[in-house]
Structure formats: structure tokens, C-alpha cells
């Protein structure tokens, strides 16, 4: 007997999903994801890249009913999903998940919020849409395994397009068959390669994925058809990007084993690739506990597994987007300024002589033992062993399996709130931030408008 296609399974599940179906822990994690991604969007809206995209959207999409978050500008649903998707991801501060190695919320949330603005959906539907989109996206990530990411595909765009379609379909109230077609339509156009990492194209591709997923849901709602077995077909997504590897039994657990809980969500404390977080945290902790300052440090060696080594590909960054994938830059900022945050994402710092000297002290090397242990699941996939040598000959070392923000080492509510408020202030919204934050935490029960996306 032939199996039910994955897209059909997804459509039937999400169309019948209600918040009461999900454990309270899942709903709470969904709210945390929403708080985090809205904060990232508010902060990211202040960047040059996001400003450029808003100008593009104004020219190409025009006026509409959907707000570009952090502004008083309204545009079409597709335009808002694109602009907000870029702003959500441009700081590389948004959450991530090891199921597929994808940034889920930054792609799914913009599509969900645009669909909500179109349809007048309340907060409960927004939260339900976000949870559905993330679960479909990460469920596919589990079924594909991370092998397609290692081949060079960028899961945030490939899977994010599909998650965005699923989330939007739930908000729009599409029935099971139509929602399945929305997922399949988004699958037909899913794409994105990791060669974009370290460039403006990375956040832009995320915005395009959000818009593409939203459009797939809208087109399915208008009756556009597509083969529902587009993942499993011999010419389908699994074959094209993953040499046919796709575990349907794993995907059958959709709505049973929630990916928001396992493997869980990594909410970032640093605005950079998550591959640098464990090392940055270890260096910062050693500097604090041992009373070290950057001038007294002669060298920092970061031993890392292969995943970290190939992810942080820019030892001498020429742009801020490259600096967010540079271990020497990130650690160099800790040595020079005692911190690494949004304020360190400035082009002029690339020419700062103090920082350049500090970067020269940092060396990243692949540790084969860490690679073996991390791939076996014995330690964190983006772990680090750091060794600091001081100018007076002392040596300090530390191993960090996972950084704060990882599922096994979660960020506190206070820390998440501080992150949101700081990002909102960075985007020029300090006065409204506290009210918006309270509204997001109340989204499951409150009917009031947050004036964020409507």
C-alpha cells in the first residue's frame, strides 16, 4: 500500500490543529520564539540592508494592508513578508534549530504575520500559525537529516519556504487538501545555497523565502494545483537535494513529537552565527572569572568541530556580514571592547587598529576529537575548547559543550526580555517596547492589537 504523501500529511495536520492540541510547553516555546523574532525584526529594521529592502518593496509592491514592522509603512502581504523577513534575519540574532540546521522563526513569522494582517486573524491564530509552520519545517529537517545542509543547501531558505507556507495556510484557515497544496507549491520552488553566507544575499534570501511561502498559501487558496508527492517523487525535492534520503516515518510524528521541544530551539545571546557562541561564551567567562583584559592576553586558540570550522569561513572579514561568520572578529571584539553585540556590527570597526591587533591573537583550529564526539551526539554540535595564554606566561583553558540559549542551556526569561528591549531600542522604539513585550506574552489570550503588524 502506498504511503500518504508528506505534503498531504502536513496539510491535514495543520488545518486541524488548535492551540489546545499542543502541550503548554510547546505554546510557551512558540511565544518565546515570537518575542525573539519580533525583537530581532525591530532591531534589524535599522540596518542599511533592511532600509534598502524597504525602498525596493515601496517601488515594486506599493501600498497594501500589511505593516512593515517598526515603521508606519503598509504594503502588500508579499512585500511585508519580504521586508520583515530581511529585517528579522539581517542581524543573525534570530533563533535556530538543529533539525535541518535552520533559522525557522525569521522565515515563518513574517509570512504568518502578513497572512494575519490580510485575514484579520487574532493572536491565537498567529501563535497557532507560527507553531504549525515551525513544526512542519523542522519535521522535514528531521526527515531529511542534516545531510542536505552538508551538501551546500541552505536549510533556512529551503525548509523555511515550506514552513512559511504551512504557517500562512494555518492562519488563512485553509482546509486540509488546500493546505497540502500550499505546502507542495512551496516545496516546488524551495531553494537556497550556503554560498550566500557572509553576504547581503543571506537575509535577502530569507525575506524571499518568507514571501514565497506566503504566496504558495495564497495561490493554493485560489485553486492552483500541484502534485502532492513532490517531496517523494523520483524528480522531487528529496532526490534533488538529498540523493533520495527522506524518512517518512519520522515525518509521521508531526504533531506527536514536537520539534519545538526536541531538538528544541536555540535563542541566541550573540548577533552572529551560532557556531561561534560556545567559544565566545567560554572566552568571556574566562576573562571575567580570571580578571583578564584583552591587552594582557597574548593568544586565544579555539579548538572546534568540523561544523564550526567550515561555518566560520572568514578569518579576515571585509564586511560586517562576513564578520558575523568570523571567529577572530567575534573573539577580537571581546578582547578589545569586553563585549560582542549589535553595536559591534559596524563597518568602521573593520579598520579599528585595536581590533585588528586583537584579531591577530585569535586562531581557530579543527579538533578531530571534538568532531568525532559531536557527530556521535556525545557533546554539542557547535562546541569549543579555548586556550588563553597571557603575556606573562599564564595559561587558562575551558571546554564549552553548548552556549547559553541552547535547548539544554536555555536563556532565562529576564535575559530574553532584556534582548527584546535592547533590540527595540536599537531600532528606535524604546518608548513602545515594554508595552509590545507584554502584549506578545499575552498573545494567546488577548484580543488587543499590538500595532506591530496591523
KASULZI-V730975 format. One record per pair of residues at least 6 apart in sequence whose ideal C-beta (glycine too) atoms are under 8 Angstrom apart, sorted by the first residue. I is the first residue (numbers start at 1). J is the second residue. D is the distance in Angstrom with one decimal. If there is no record, write none. Layout:
I;J;D / I;J;D
This chain:
3;232;7.6 / 3;248;5.6 / 5;180;7.7 / 5;184;7.9 / 5;228;4.3 / 5;229;4.1 / 5;230;7.8 / 5;231;7.0 / 5;232;6.2 / 6;140;7.3 / 6;143;7.3 / 6;231;4.8 / 6;232;6.7 / 6;246;7.7 / 6;248;6.4 / 6;251;5.2 / 7;180;4.9 / 7;181;7.6 / 7;183;4.5 / 7;184;4.1 / 7;187;6.5 / 7;228;4.7 / 7;229;7.4 / 7;230;6.4 / 7;231;6.4 / 8;176;7.9 / 8;177;7.9 / 8;180;4.5 / 8;228;4.9 / 9;180;7.9 / 9;251;6.6 / 9;252;6.8 / 9;254;6.4 / 10;136;4.9 / 10;139;7.7 / 10;166;6.0 / 10;179;7.4 / 10;180;6.5 / 10;183;4.7 / 10;254;6.6 / 11;169;7.2 / 11;174;7.7 / 11;176;5.0 / 11;177;6.5 / 11;178;7.2 / 11;179;3.7 / 11;180;2.6 / 11;181;7.1 / 11;182;7.1 / 11;183;5.7 / 12;176;4.1 / 12;179;7.6 / 12;180;6.8 / 13;132;7.8 / 13;254;5.2 / 13;255;5.0 / 14;132;4.2 / 14;136;6.5 / 14;166;5.4 / 14;169;6.3 / 14;170;4.8 / 14;179;5.6 / 15;169;7.3 / 15;170;7.2 / 15;174;6.2 / 15;175;5.5 / 15;176;4.2 / 15;178;7.8 / 15;179;4.6 / 16;176;6.8 / 17;128;6.2 / 17;131;7.6 / 17;132;5.5 / 17;170;6.5 / 17;255;6.9 / 18;128;6.8 / 19;27;6.0 / 19;124;5.9 / 19;127;6.4 / 19;128;5.3 / 19;131;7.7 / 19;444;6.7 / 21;255;7.0 / 22;30;7.8 / 22;131;6.2 / 22;258;6.9 / 23;258;7.2 / 23;261;7.8 / 25;261;6.1 / 26;131;6.5 / 26;258;4.9 / 26;260;5.2 / 26;261;6.3 / 27;127;6.9 / 27;131;7.3 / 27;444;6.4 / 29;260;4.5 / 29;261;6.8 / 29;264;7.7 / 29;265;6.2 / 30;127;5.5 / 30;130;5.5 / 30;131;4.5 / 30;134;7.4 / 30;260;6.5 / 31;127;6.7 / 31;440;6.8 / 31;441;6.3 / 31;443;6.5 / 31;444;7.0 / 32;265;7.5 / 32;267;6.7 / 32;416;6.3 / 33;95;5.8 / 33;104;7.6 / 33;105;4.5 / 33;109;7.6 / 33;130;6.6 / 33;134;6.9 / 33;260;7.6 / 33;265;6.1 / 33;267;7.8 / 34;105;7.3 / 34;109;6.5 / 34;126;7.6 / 34;127;6.9 / 34;130;6.0 / 34;440;5.8 / 34;443;6.8 / 35;416;6.2 / 35;417;7.8 / 35;420;5.6 / 35;437;6.8 / 35;440;5.0 / 35;441;7.1 / 36;94;6.7 / 36;95;5.5 / 36;105;6.7 / 36;267;5.3 / 36;416;6.5 / 36;419;7.1 / 36;420;7.2 / 37;88;5.4 / 37;94;5.6 / 37;95;6.9 / 37;105;4.0 / 37;106;5.8 / 37;109;4.7 / 38;69;7.0 / 38;109;7.5 / 38;420;7.3 / 38;436;7.3 / 38;440;6.3 / 38;452;6.5 / 39;419;6.0 / 39;420;3.7 / 39;421;7.9 / 39;423;4.1 / 39;424;6.2 / 40;87;7.7 / 40;88;5.3 / 40;89;7.5 / 40;91;5.9 / 40;93;4.9 / 40;94;4.5 / 40;106;6.8 / 40;423;6.2 / 41;69;4.8 / 41;70;6.6 / 41;84;5.7 / 41;87;4.7 / 41;88;4.4 / 41;109;7.9 / 41;110;7.8 / 42;69;6.6 / 42;70;4.8 / 42;87;7.9 / 42;423;5.5 / 42;424;4.6 / 42;426;7.7 / 42;427;4.1 / 42;429;5.7 / 42;433;7.8 / 43;91;5.9 / 43;93;7.0 / 43;342;6.2 / 43;422;7.7 / 43;423;3.3 / 43;424;7.0 / 43;426;4.5 / 43;427;4.9 / 44;50;5.5 / 44;86;7.4 / 44;87;3.9 / 44;88;6.1 / 44;89;7.1 / 44;90;4.3 / 44;91;4.8 / 44;93;7.5 / 44;203;7.7 / 44;423;8.0 / 44;427;7.6 / 45;54;8.0 / 45;68;7.6 / 45;69;6.6 / 45;70;3.9 / 45;71;6.8 / 45;87;4.4 / 45;427;5.1 / 46;70;7.9 / 46;426;6.0 / 46;427;4.7 / 46;428;6.6 / 47;87;7.5 / 47;90;5.0 / 47;91;7.0 / 49;86;6.4 / 49;90;5.0 / 49;200;5.4 / 49;203;6.0 / 49;204;7.4 / 50;83;7.2 / 50;86;5.4 / 50;87;4.3 / 50;90;5.5 / 50;203;7.8 / 53;82;6.7 / 53;83;5.2 / 53;86;4.5 / 53;87;7.6 / 53;204;6.8 / 53;207;6.4 / 54;68;6.1 / 54;71;7.1 / 54;73;6.8 / 54;83;5.4 / 57;68;7.2 / 57;75;5.4 / 57;79;4.1 / 57;80;7.7 / 57;82;6.2 / 57;83;4.8 / 58;73;7.3 / 58;75;7.1 / 60;79;7.3 / 61;75;5.0 / 61;76;4.7 / 61;78;6.4 / 61;79;3.1 / 61;82;7.9 / 62;75;6.7 / 62;76;6.8 / 62;79;7.6 / 63;74;6.3 / 63;75;6.4 / 63;76;7.8 / 64;74;5.8 / 64;75;4.6 / 64;76;3.7 / 64;77;6.6 / 64;79;6.5 / 64;80;7.1 / 65;74;6.3 / 65;76;7.9 / 65;77;7.5 / 65;117;5.8 / 65;118;6.4 / 66;74;6.3 / 66;75;6.1 / 66;76;6.6 / 66;77;5.0 / 66;79;7.3 / 66;80;3.6 / 66;81;7.8 / 66;113;7.7 / 66;114;4.9 / 66;117;4.1 / 66;118;6.6 / 66;453;7.0 / 67;73;7.1 / 67;74;5.5 / 67;80;6.5 / 67;117;6.6 / 67;452;7.1 / 67;453;5.1 / 67;454;6.4 / 68;74;7.5 / 68;75;6.3 / 68;79;7.8 / 68;80;5.6 / 68;83;4.7 / 68;84;6.3 / 68;87;7.9 / 69;84;5.2 / 69;87;6.8 / 69;113;7.5 / 69;452;5.7 / 69;453;6.1 / 70;87;7.1 / 70;427;5.2 / 70;428;7.6 / 70;429;6.4 / 74;80;7.8 / 75;83;7.1 / 77;114;4.2 / 77;115;6.9 / 77;117;6.9 / 77;118;5.1 / 77;214;5.9 / 77;218;7.3 / 78;114;7.4 / 78;211;4.6 / 78;214;6.2 / 78;215;5.9 / 79;211;7.7 / 80;110;7.1 / 80;113;7.5 / 80;114;4.7 / 80;117;7.0 / 80;453;7.6 / 81;110;4.5 / 81;111;5.0 / 81;113;7.9 / 81;114;4.3 / 81;164;7.4 / 81;207;7.3 / 81;210;4.3 / 81;211;4.4 / 81;213;7.8 / 81;214;4.7 / 82;110;7.7 / 82;207;4.1 / 82;208;6.2 / 82;210;6.4 / 82;211;4.2 / 83;207;6.6 / 84;109;7.7 / 84;110;3.9 / 84;113;6.8 / 84;114;7.5 / 84;207;7.4 / 84;210;7.1 / 84;453;7.9 / 85;106;6.5 / 85;107;6.1 / 85;110;4.2 / 85;111;7.8 / 85;203;7.7 / 85;206;5.0 / 85;207;3.4 / 85;208;7.4 / 85;209;6.8 / 85;210;3.5 / 85;211;6.9 / 86;203;4.7 / 86;204;5.8 / 86;206;6.6 / 86;207;3.8 / 87;203;7.9 / 88;94;5.6 / 88;105;7.4 / 88;106;3.9 / 88;107;7.9 / 88;109;6.6 / 88;110;6.1 / 88;206;7.2 / 89;103;6.2 / 89;106;4.2 / 89;107;7.7 / 89;156;7.6 / 89;202;7.2 / 89;203;4.4 / 89;206;4.1 / 89;207;7.5 / 90;203;4.0 / 91;271;4.6 / 91;342;6.3 / 91;345;6.8 / 91;423;7.9 / 92;202;8.0 / 92;268;7.9 / 92;271;5.7 / 92;272;5.6 / 92;273;6.3 / 92;324;4.8 / 93;268;5.5 / 93;270;7.7 / 93;271;4.0 / 93;342;7.3 / 93;419;8.0 / 93;423;7.3 / 94;103;5.4 / 94;105;5.9 / 94;106;4.1 / 94;268;7.2 / 95;103;6.7 / 95;104;6.9 / 95;105;5.1 / 95;106;7.7 / 95;265;5.1 / 95;266;6.1 / 95;267;5.0 / 95;268;6.7 / 96;102;6.8 / 96;103;5.0 / 96;104;7.6 / 96;265;7.6 / 96;266;4.8 / 96;268;7.2 / 96;274;5.3 / 97;103;7.9 / 97;104;5.6 / 97;134;7.9 / 97;138;5.4 / 97;141;7.2 / 97;259;6.8 / 97;263;6.4 / 97;264;7.3 / 97;265;5.6 / 97;266;6.7 / 98;146;7.4 / 98;263;4.8 / 98;266;7.5 / 98;381;6.2 / 99;138;4.0 / 99;139;7.6 / 99;141;3.8 / 99;142;4.9 / 99;259;5.1 / 99;263;5.5 / 100;137;7.2 / 100;138;6.4 / 100;140;6.8 / 100;141;2.3 / 100;142;7.3 / 100;144;6.4 / 100;146;6.5 / 100;148;7.9 / 100;149;6.6 / 100;155;4.2 / 100;159;5.1 / 101;141;7.5 / 101;146;5.5 / 101;149;4.6 / 101;155;5.3 / 102;137;6.4 / 102;138;7.2 / 102;141;5.9 / 102;155;3.9 / 102;156;4.9 / 102;159;5.0 / 102;160;6.3 / 103;156;4.4 / 103;160;7.1 / 103;206;7.1 / 104;133;7.5 / 104;134;4.8 / 104;137;5.2 / 104;138;6.4 / 104;156;7.8 / 104;159;7.8 / 104;160;6.7 / 104;163;5.9 / 104;265;7.8 / 105;130;7.2 / 105;134;6.9 / 105;265;8.0 / 106;156;7.4 / 106;160;7.7 / 106;206;5.7 / 106;210;7.9 / 107;137;7.8 / 107;156;6.3 / 107;157;7.5 / 107;160;3.1 / 107;161;7.2 / 107;163;6.2 / 107;164;5.3 / 107;206;5.6 / 107;209;5.1 / 107;210;5.0 / 107;213;7.1 / 108;129;7.9 / 108;130;6.0 / 108;133;3.7 / 108;134;5.7 / 108;137;6.6 / 108;160;6.8 / 108;163;4.6 / 108;164;5.3 / 108;166;7.9 / 108;167;4.6 / 108;210;7.6 / 108;213;7.7 / 109;130;5.9 / 109;167;7.8 / 110;164;7.4 / 110;207;7.3 / 110;210;4.1 / 110;211;7.9 / 110;214;7.9 / 111;133;7.1 / 111;164;3.6 / 111;165;7.3 / 111;167;5.7 / 111;168;4.6 / 111;210;4.7 / 111;211;7.4 / 111;213;4.8 / 111;214;4.1 / 111;217;7.6 / 112;126;6.0 / 112;129;4.1 / 112;130;5.3 / 112;133;6.2 / 112;164;7.7 / 112;167;4.3 / 112;168;6.1 / 112;170;7.9 / 112;171;5.5 / 113;126;6.7 / 113;452;7.8 / 113;453;4.1 / 114;168;7.4 / 114;210;7.9 / 114;214;5.5 / 114;453;7.5 / 115;121;7.0 / 115;129;6.8 / 115;167;7.5 / 115;168;4.1 / 115;171;4.0 / 115;172;5.3 / 115;214;6.2 / 115;217;6.7 / 116;125;6.4 / 116;126;5.0 / 116;129;7.2 / 116;171;5.3 / 116;453;6.5 / 116;454;7.5 / 117;453;5.4 / 117;454;5.4 / 118;172;7.6 / 119;125;8.0 / 119;171;6.3 / 119;172;5.7 / 119;173;7.3 / 121;129;7.5 / 121;171;5.0 / 122;447;5.7 / 123;442;7.7 / 123;443;3.7 / 123;444;6.5 / 123;445;7.8 / 123;446;5.9 / 123;447;7.1 / 124;443;7.5 / 124;444;6.0 / 125;170;7.5 / 125;171;5.2 / 126;171;6.7 / 126;443;6.5 / 127;443;5.6 / 127;444;5.8 / 128;170;5.8 / 128;171;7.6 / 129;167;4.3 / 129;168;6.8 / 129;170;4.4 / 129;171;3.9 / 130;167;5.9 / 131;260;6.9 / 132;166;5.5 / 132;167;5.6 / 132;169;7.9 / 132;170;4.2 / 133;163;4.3 / 133;164;6.2 / 133;165;7.8 / 133;166;4.7 / 133;167;2.5 / 133;168;7.4 / 133;170;7.2 / 133;213;7.9 / 134;163;6.1 / 134;167;7.4 / 134;259;7.0 / 134;260;6.2 / 135;166;8.0 / 135;254;6.2 / 135;255;6.9 / 135;258;6.4 / 135;259;5.7 / 135;260;6.8 / 136;162;6.4 / 136;163;5.6 / 136;166;3.8 / 136;167;7.8 / 136;183;6.7 / 136;254;6.9 / 137;159;4.7 / 137;160;6.4 / 137;162;6.1 / 137;163;2.9 / 137;166;7.2 / 138;159;7.7 / 138;163;7.8 / 138;259;3.5 / 138;260;7.6 / 139;250;7.5 / 139;251;5.3 / 139;253;7.2 / 139;254;4.8 / 139;259;6.1 / 140;159;5.5 / 140;162;6.3 / 140;231;7.7 / 140;251;6.7 / 141;155;6.3 / 141;159;5.6 / 141;259;7.6 / 142;247;7.5 / 142;250;5.0 / 142;251;7.3 / 142;259;6.7 / 143;246;5.4 / 143;247;4.7 / 143;248;6.8 / 143;250;4.6 / 143;251;4.2 / 144;238;7.0 / 144;241;7.7 / 144;242;5.3 / 144;245;6.5 / 144;246;5.9 / 144;247;8.0 / 145;242;7.8 / 145;245;6.3 / 145;247;7.4 / 146;155;8.0 / 147;242;6.0 / 147;243;7.9 / 147;245;5.9 / 148;155;7.3 / 148;158;7.4 / 148;241;4.7 / 148;242;4.2 / 148;245;7.6 / 149;155;5.1 / 149;194;7.4 / 151;241;7.0 / 151;242;7.3 / 152;193;5.5 / 152;194;5.2 / 152;195;7.1 / 153;192;6.7 / 153;193;6.2 / 153;194;6.9 / 153;241;5.2 / 154;192;4.1 / 154;193;5.7 / 154;194;4.8 / 154;196;6.4 / 154;197;7.4 / 154;202;7.8 / 154;205;7.1 / 156;192;7.0 / 156;205;7.8 / 156;206;5.9 / 156;209;7.2 / 157;190;7.4 / 157;191;6.6 / 157;192;2.7 / 157;205;4.9 / 157;206;6.5 / 157;208;7.6 / 157;209;4.5 / 158;190;4.7 / 158;191;6.5 / 158;192;5.3 / 158;241;6.8 / 159;190;7.3 / 160;206;6.7 / 160;209;4.5 / 160;210;7.2 / 160;213;7.2 / 161;186;4.9 / 161;187;7.8 / 161;189;6.7 / 161;190;4.6 / 161;191;7.8 / 161;209;4.3 / 161;210;8.0 / 161;212;5.0 / 161;213;4.8 / 161;216;7.6 / 162;183;6.0 / 162;186;4.8 / 162;187;5.5 / 162;190;5.9 / 162;213;6.7 / 163;213;6.8 / 164;186;6.9 / 164;209;6.3 / 164;210;5.0 / 164;212;7.2 / 164;213;2.5 / 164;214;6.1 / 164;216;7.9 / 165;182;4.8 / 165;183;5.5 / 165;185;6.9 / 165;186;3.5 / 165;212;7.9 / 165;213;3.9 / 165;214;7.3 / 165;216;4.1 / 165;217;5.1 / 165;220;8.0 / 166;179;7.3 / 166;182;7.2 / 166;183;5.5 / 166;186;7.9 / 166;213;7.7 / 167;213;7.5 / 168;182;7.2 / 168;213;6.2 / 168;214;4.8 / 168;216;7.8 / 168;217;3.8 / 168;218;7.5 / 169;178;7.4 / 169;179;4.1 / 169;182;4.2 / 169;183;7.1 / 169;217;4.4 / 169;220;7.0 / 170;179;7.3 / 172;217;5.8 / 172;218;7.5 / 172;221;6.1 / 174;182;6.2 / 174;217;6.7 / 174;220;6.6 / 174;221;5.8 / 178;220;5.2 / 178;221;6.2 / 179;217;7.8 / 179;220;7.2 / 180;228;5.6 / 181;220;4.1 / 181;224;7.1 / 181;225;6.4 / 181;226;5.7 / 181;228;7.1 / 182;216;5.1 / 182;217;4.2 / 182;219;7.7 / 182;220;3.8 / 182;221;7.5 / 183;216;7.6 / 184;226;4.5 / 184;227;6.6 / 184;228;5.2 / 184;230;4.9 / 185;216;3.9 / 185;219;6.0 / 185;220;5.7 / 185;224;6.5 / 185;226;5.0 / 186;212;6.5 / 186;213;4.9 / 186;216;3.8 / 186;217;7.8 / 187;230;4.9 / 187;231;5.9 / 187;236;7.8 / 187;237;5.4 / 188;226;5.9 / 188;230;5.7 / 189;212;5.8 / 189;216;7.4 / 190;209;7.9 / 190;237;6.5 / 192;205;5.3 / 192;209;6.8 / 196;202;4.6 / 196;205;5.6 / 197;273;7.7 / 197;311;7.7 / 197;313;7.1 / 197;325;6.0 / 198;313;6.5 / 198;314;5.6 / 198;317;7.8 / 198;319;7.6 / 198;321;5.4 / 198;322;4.4 / 198;324;7.5 / 198;325;4.8 / 199;319;7.7 / 199;321;5.6 / 199;322;7.8 / 200;321;6.2 / 202;321;6.9 / 227;233;6.6 / 229;236;6.8 / 230;236;5.0 / 230;237;6.4 / 231;237;4.9 / 231;238;5.4 / 231;246;6.3 / 232;238;6.2 / 232;246;6.6 / 232;248;7.3 / 233;239;7.4 / 238;244;5.7 / 238;245;6.5 / 238;246;3.8 / 262;407;7.9 / 263;407;6.3 / 264;406;7.8 / 264;407;2.7 / 264;408;7.7 / 265;407;6.4 / 266;274;5.8 / 266;405;5.5 / 266;406;5.1 / 266;407;6.6 / 267;405;4.6 / 267;410;7.5 / 267;411;5.0 / 267;416;6.5 / 268;274;6.2 / 268;277;6.8 / 268;405;5.4 / 269;277;6.9 / 269;281;7.5 / 269;403;6.8 / 269;404;5.4 / 269;405;5.1 / 269;411;6.5 / 269;415;7.2 / 269;419;7.5 / 270;276;6.9 / 270;277;5.6 / 270;280;5.7 / 270;330;7.1 / 270;340;5.7 / 270;341;7.3 / 270;403;8.0 / 271;324;6.8 / 271;340;7.8 / 271;341;6.5 / 271;342;5.4 / 271;345;6.1 / 272;280;7.8 / 272;323;7.8 / 272;324;4.2 / 272;325;7.2 / 272;330;5.5 / 272;340;7.3 / 273;311;5.6 / 273;312;6.3 / 273;324;6.0 / 273;325;5.0 / 274;382;5.8 / 274;403;7.7 / 275;304;7.6 / 275;307;6.6 / 275;308;4.3 / 275;311;3.9 / 275;312;5.4 / 275;325;7.9 / 275;382;4.8 / 276;308;7.5 / 276;312;5.9 / 276;325;7.9 / 276;327;5.7 / 276;330;4.9 / 276;331;8.0 / 277;382;6.8 / 277;403;3.6 / 277;405;7.0 / 278;308;8.0 / 278;380;6.5 / 278;382;5.7 / 278;383;5.2 / 278;384;4.3 / 278;400;4.2 / 278;401;7.1 / 278;402;6.2 / 278;403;4.6 / 279;302;4.5 / 279;304;6.7 / 279;308;7.7 / 279;327;6.4 / 279;330;7.9 / 279;331;6.8 / 279;364;7.8 / 279;384;3.6 / 279;386;5.7 / 279;400;7.1 / 280;330;5.4 / 280;331;6.4 / 280;334;6.4 / 280;340;6.2 / 280;403;7.4 / 281;400;5.8 / 281;403;4.6 / 281;404;6.3 / 282;384;5.9 / 282;385;8.0 / 282;386;4.6 / 282;398;4.5 / 282;399;7.4 / 282;400;4.1 / 283;300;6.2 / 283;302;8.0 / 283;331;5.5 / 283;334;5.5 / 283;335;8.0 / 283;386;5.5 / 283;388;7.0 / 284;334;5.6 / 285;398;6.7 / 285;400;8.0 / 286;292;6.6 / 286;386;7.0 / 286;388;5.7 / 286;396;5.2 / 286;398;5.6 / 287;293;7.2 / 287;294;7.9 / 287;297;7.9 / 287;334;6.8 / 287;338;7.5 / 287;388;7.9 / 290;396;5.6 / 292;388;6.8 / 292;390;6.7 / 292;396;7.4 / 293;338;7.7 / 294;334;7.4 / 294;335;3.2 / 294;336;5.5 / 294;338;7.5 / 294;358;5.7 / 295;391;8.0 / 296;390;5.3 / 296;391;5.6 / 296;392;7.3 / 297;335;5.9 / 297;361;6.3 / 297;388;5.8 / 297;389;7.4 / 297;390;5.8 / 297;391;7.3 / 298;361;6.6 / 298;389;4.9 / 298;390;6.0 / 298;391;4.8 / 299;361;5.3 / 299;362;7.8 / 299;363;7.1 / 299;387;8.0 / 299;388;7.4 / 299;389;4.6 / 300;331;5.6 / 300;335;7.4 / 300;361;5.8 / 300;362;4.8 / 300;363;7.3 / 300;386;6.4 / 300;387;7.3 / 300;388;5.4 / 300;389;7.9 / 301;363;5.3 / 301;364;8.0 / 301;365;6.7 / 301;386;6.9 / 301;387;4.6 / 301;389;8.0 / 302;327;5.7 / 302;331;7.0 / 302;362;7.0 / 302;363;7.1 / 302;364;4.6 / 302;365;7.3 / 302;384;5.5 / 302;385;7.5 / 302;386;5.3 / 303;365;5.7 / 303;366;7.7 / 303;367;3.8 / 303;370;6.3 / 303;384;6.7 / 303;385;4.2 / 303;386;7.5 / 303;387;7.6 / 304;312;7.9 / 304;327;7.9 / 304;364;6.0 / 304;365;7.4 / 304;366;6.3 / 304;367;6.3 / 304;370;6.4 / 304;382;7.8 / 304;383;7.3 / 304;384;5.2 / 304;385;7.8 / 305;366;7.1 / 305;367;6.7 / 305;370;4.3 / 305;371;4.3 / 305;373;7.7 / 305;374;4.2 / 305;375;7.4 / 305;381;6.9 / 305;382;7.3 / 305;383;6.3 / 306;366;5.8 / 306;371;4.5 / 306;375;7.8 / 307;371;7.9 / 307;374;6.9 / 307;381;5.5 / 307;382;6.1 / 308;364;7.7 / 308;382;5.3 / 308;383;7.8 / 308;384;6.9 / 309;364;6.8 / 309;365;7.8 / 309;366;4.2 / 311;325;6.8 / 311;382;7.8 / 312;325;5.3 / 312;326;6.2 / 312;327;4.8 / 312;364;6.5 / 313;325;5.8 / 314;322;4.0 / 314;323;7.1 / 314;325;5.1 / 314;326;4.3 / 314;329;7.6 / 315;326;6.4 / 315;327;7.4 / 315;328;5.5 / 315;364;7.4 / 316;326;7.7 / 316;328;7.5 / 316;359;7.8 / 317;323;4.1 / 317;325;7.6 / 317;326;4.5 / 317;329;5.3 / 317;350;6.6 / 318;350;7.1 / 319;347;7.2 / 319;350;7.5 / 320;345;5.2 / 320;346;7.0 / 320;347;5.6 / 320;350;7.4 / 323;329;4.2 / 323;330;7.5 / 323;345;7.2 / 323;349;8.0 / 323;350;6.8 / 324;330;7.8 / 324;345;7.1 / 327;362;6.3 / 327;364;4.3 / 328;359;4.0 / 328;360;7.6 / 328;362;4.1 / 328;363;7.8 / 328;364;7.4 / 329;355;7.7 / 329;359;6.0 / 330;340;5.4 / 331;358;7.8 / 331;359;7.8 / 331;362;4.6 / 332;355;5.3 / 332;356;7.9 / 332;358;4.0 / 332;359;3.8 / 332;361;7.5 / 332;362;5.9 / 333;339;6.9 / 333;340;4.2 / 333;344;4.7 / 333;349;7.7 / 333;355;6.7 / 333;358;7.8 / 334;340;5.6 / 335;358;4.1 / 335;361;6.7 / 335;362;7.8 / 336;352;7.4 / 336;354;5.1 / 336;355;4.8 / 336;358;4.6 / 337;344;6.5 / 341;422;7.9 / 342;422;7.5 / 342;423;7.1 / 342;426;5.5 / 349;355;5.7 / 367;385;6.4 / 370;379;6.9 / 370;383;6.0 / 370;384;7.9 / 370;385;6.7 / 373;379;4.8 / 374;380;6.5 / 374;381;5.0 / 374;382;7.8 / 374;383;5.9 / 375;381;7.8 / 379;401;4.7 / 380;400;8.0 / 380;401;4.2 / 380;402;3.9 / 380;406;6.8 / 380;408;7.9 / 382;402;7.5 / 382;403;7.8 / 383;399;7.2 / 383;400;6.3 / 383;401;4.8 / 383;402;6.8 / 384;399;7.5 / 384;400;5.4 / 385;397;6.9 / 385;398;7.4 / 385;399;4.7 / 385;400;7.8 / 386;397;6.6 / 386;398;5.6 / 386;400;7.5 / 387;395;6.5 / 387;396;7.4 / 387;397;4.5 / 388;395;7.1 / 388;396;4.6 / 388;397;7.2 / 389;395;5.3 / 390;396;7.8 / 402;408;5.7 / 402;409;5.2 / 403;409;6.9 / 404;410;7.8 / 404;411;5.9 / 404;415;7.6 / 405;411;4.7 / 411;419;7.7 / 417;437;6.3 / 420;433;7.0 / 420;437;5.5 / 421;430;7.6 / 421;433;5.0 / 421;434;7.0 / 421;437;6.7 / 424;430;6.5 / 424;432;7.3 / 424;433;3.6 / 424;436;6.9 / 424;437;7.9 / 425;433;6.4 / 429;436;7.6 / 432;451;7.9 / 436;450;5.7 / 436;451;8.0 / 436;452;6.2 / 439;446;6.5 / 439;448;6.6 / 439;450;4.3 / 440;450;6.9 / 443;450;7.9
